[in-house]
């Protein structure tokens, strides 16, 4: 399953495009990863850009990698799928100013 998160671009002070992929290992387990890439000039709302860092606009690049593991609680259900998941993320930020 391919994922895409458009709201991280809209409602974040540090906007980024984020997408991922989930792969089913067996009936109960899935693994996945998300990759997010952002730049300071991606912000489409000037007000949020002015509010960032007390009015100072910083020039940055940001890369996030987030591996995830999912456990499905009800593998035989056809209607509602329930999961417990865990993951971590790694963030790399470069200030270009």
C-alpha positions as CSV (number, residue, x, y, z in Angstrom):
1,X,0.0,0.0,0.0
2,X,1.4,3.4,-1.0
3,X,0.7,6.4,1.4
4,X,0.8,10.1,0.9
5,X,0.4,12.9,3.5
6,X,-0.6,16.2,1.9
7,X,-1.6,17.9,5.2
8,X,2.0,18.0,6.4
9,X,2.6,20.5,3.7
10,X,-0.4,22.6,4.7
11,X,-0.7,22.6,8.5
12,X,2.9,22.5,9.6
13,X,5.4,25.3,10.5
14,X,8.0,23.1,8.9
15,X,6.2,21.9,5.7
16,X,7.2,18.8,3.9
17,X,6.0,16.4,1.3
18,X,5.7,12.9,2.8
19,X,5.0,9.5,1.3
20,X,5.5,5.9,2.2
21,X,5.0,2.3,1.5
22,X,3.5,-0.5,3.6
23,X,4.1,-4.2,2.9
24,X,2.2,-7.1,4.4
25,X,4.5,-9.8,5.7
26,X,1.8,-12.3,6.7
27,X,-1.7,-12.3,8.1
28,X,-0.8,-10.2,11.2
29,X,2.3,-8.2,10.5
30,X,3.0,-5.3,8.2
31,X,6.2,-3.2,7.8
32,X,6.5,0.2,6.3
33,X,8.5,3.3,5.9
34,X,7.8,6.9,5.2
35,X,10.1,9.5,3.6
36,X,9.5,13.2,4.1
37,X,11.3,16.0,2.2
38,X,10.9,19.7,3.0
39,X,12.4,23.1,2.2
40,X,11.8,26.5,3.8
41,X,10.2,27.9,0.7
42,X,7.6,25.1,0.5
43,X,5.3,27.0,2.9
44,X,2.3,28.1,0.9
45,X,0.9,30.3,3.7
46,X,2.8,33.6,4.2
47,X,1.3,34.0,7.7
48,X,2.8,30.7,8.9
49,X,6.1,31.7,7.3
50,X,6.1,35.0,9.3
51,X,5.2,33.2,12.5
52,X,8.1,30.7,12.1
53,X,11.0,31.4,14.4
54,X,9.6,34.7,15.8
55,X,9.3,36.3,12.4
56,X,12.7,35.3,11.2
57,X,12.5,33.1,8.0
58,X,15.2,30.5,8.1
59,X,16.4,28.8,5.0
60,X,16.6,25.0,5.6
61,X,16.4,21.6,4.1
62,X,14.8,18.7,5.9
63,X,14.7,15.0,5.3
64,X,12.8,12.5,7.5
65,X,12.8,8.7,7.4
66,X,10.3,6.8,9.5
67,X,10.3,2.9,9.7
68,X,7.2,1.4,11.2
69,X,6.0,-2.1,12.3
70,X,2.2,-2.9,12.4
71,X,0.5,-5.8,14.2
72,X,-3.1,-6.4,13.2
73,X,-5.4,-7.3,16.1
74,X,-8.2,-8.8,14.1
75,X,-6.8,-10.4,11.0
76,X,-10.1,-12.2,10.0
77,X,-12.2,-9.1,10.0
78,X,-13.5,-7.8,6.6
79,X,-14.9,-4.5,7.7
80,X,-12.8,-2.7,10.3
81,X,-9.1,-3.4,10.6
82,X,-7.5,-2.7,14.0
83,X,-3.7,-2.2,14.4
84,X,-1.1,-1.6,17.0
85,X,2.0,0.0,15.6
86,X,5.4,1.3,16.6
87,X,8.0,3.2,14.9
88,X,10.7,5.8,15.1
89,X,11.9,8.6,12.9
90,X,15.2,10.0,11.9
91,X,15.4,13.7,11.0
92,X,18.2,15.4,9.1
93,X,18.1,19.2,9.0
94,X,20.5,21.4,7.2
95,X,20.4,25.2,7.7
96,X,21.5,26.9,4.5
97,X,22.0,30.4,6.0
